[in-house]
Amino acid sequence: MSRGRAVIGLTGPIASGKSLALDLFIKEGALGISADAVSASLLTEPALYNRISRKFSPVKILTNGKLDKKKLAAEIFGSPAKRKWLEALLHPRILKRIHSLITSSPEKIAVVETPLLFEAGLAECFTFTVCLAAPAATLEARALKRGWSWAQYRARVKAQLAPEEKYARADIVLDNAGAPRELAEKIKFICRFLKETAQGKKK
Ligand code: ADP
């Protein structure tokens, strides 16, 4: 995605610790980007907002006159055709925005948290991919703490690739079954390795 930098694609199953890992990478001096946050900010821009509100019925996607992300998600969840339409509109714009964030920043390590990285066919966009992992029971317990019902959790899990498939496709699988400080150590190690090898290249 960008010369002279390591651009890491960070992914993992629901509640595997992606947000925590992104924060830890940022603490190590990396540029951290959330693809979901980029998507949410694009959705508020008039050009996109207008196209979306022409496609969907306003009662179904607006709350108090504003685009309601949860309603929009529910709309596309039930309709593969609408989902495809929205993805075709959003994905190229998200990638363009992420690319410009990366190229306009001085950091040599950029990390892009992308929950549906493999599902969206984005693995080739990154220098390498990192997937957070934890046992299924741990993932479920962490997800349910968010206040989702078990049925809501299962529906979301089923809409993604299975965790094992994500682990198999990733370049690096980062075990996050232990304490957060253990994950912090692993991320520190990856960042140190990348910084040292980048310095080695200059000599
Ligand atoms: P994701 O972004 O992959 O959905 P989060 O980073 O939001 O996952 O983590 C999901 C939940 O699990 C959060 O409440 C977070 O605080 C908790 N969590 C993440 N990693 C750990 C860990 N190593 N030990 C205990 N709780 C964790």
Residues whose N, C-alpha, C, O or C-beta is under 5 A from the ligand:
A	BS01	ADP	P13 I14 A15 S16 G17 K18 S19 L20 R142 N176 G178 A179 P180
